[in-house]
Amino acid sequence: MSPTEPALCVSIHDVAPATWDECARLAAAIREVADIPLTWLVVPDYHRSTHRAGAPEAMEEGLDAALARGDELALHGYTHLDTGPPARGWRERILRSAYTREGEFAALQEAEAARRIDLGLDWFAARGWHTSGFVAPAWLLGEGGWRALRRFDFAYTTTFTRFHALREGEPLASLFSPSLVYAARNRSGRLCSPLFAETTAAMLARAPLVRLSLHPPDLGHPRLLRDAQRKVEQLLARRSAMTKAAFAALLTSRVPSSPLPASTAIPSPHGRATHPRDAAAPRAC
């Protein structure tokens, strides 16, 4: 793989026993186009229903098989529910409500954010799974969440607009890379989000990374699924597909091992996670 070769990362979000059938079918739909490595964003106690819904054995067997074929598993929060304190200010209120109260790490204090990450890592370890990536639900990562990440050895995290490579918990490199994503939950979003995705893909034509993020509700709308398949086919004509962990390693390899001087340091992502520029995905026109 050339260090300058542009990449495509396809991820499947909200993976849990309750959503496993949809997630597995999303993966199959992408592999109808090409057998590419995928990143599965796994939620250990999705909506606090892990032990009450779905078939955990089927999911675990499926993810074991995914790992065996070269896919990656990333930790995607713990419950995928926003139970943090009330929003401060109109921007935060709008952003957190737009995600139907699923931005779990949007407003957590550092200690609670770290506790949930620990629980998630323990859950992964109990299944013999390793993860080098953390992606906050709804891409909303507040100040407490960012501070909590410093306690762990993740190689990367992502927000809606950026890919952050980490080293020993500290931001090492930050790449502008808005995700292509569909808004399947309402009619206007279903109509407009493919256009947003097309515009974003065109904007990133010369960028080192394009991300495509798929969610279980996308499966219920054939038009969105066909659009995703077309985009994968088009992007693979110019890009190499890889997991997020593989791209993080590639990005990290280009950065000096010693900290950058302040004048050239990559701007800190802290404090931007609840700003619409950094986190808000298109939900509707």
Secondary structure by P-SEA (a helix, b strand, c coil): ccccccbbbbbbccccccaaaaaaaaaaaaaaacbbbbbbbccccccccccccccaaaaaaaaaaaaaabbbbbbccccccccccccccaaaaaaaaaaccccccccccaaaaaaaaaaaaaaaaaacccccbbbcccccccaaaaaaaaaccccccccccbbbbbccccccccccccccccccccaaaaacaaaaaaaaaaaaccccbbbbbbcccccccaaaaaaaaaaaaaaaacbbbbcaaaaaaaaaaaccccccccccccccccccccccccccccccc
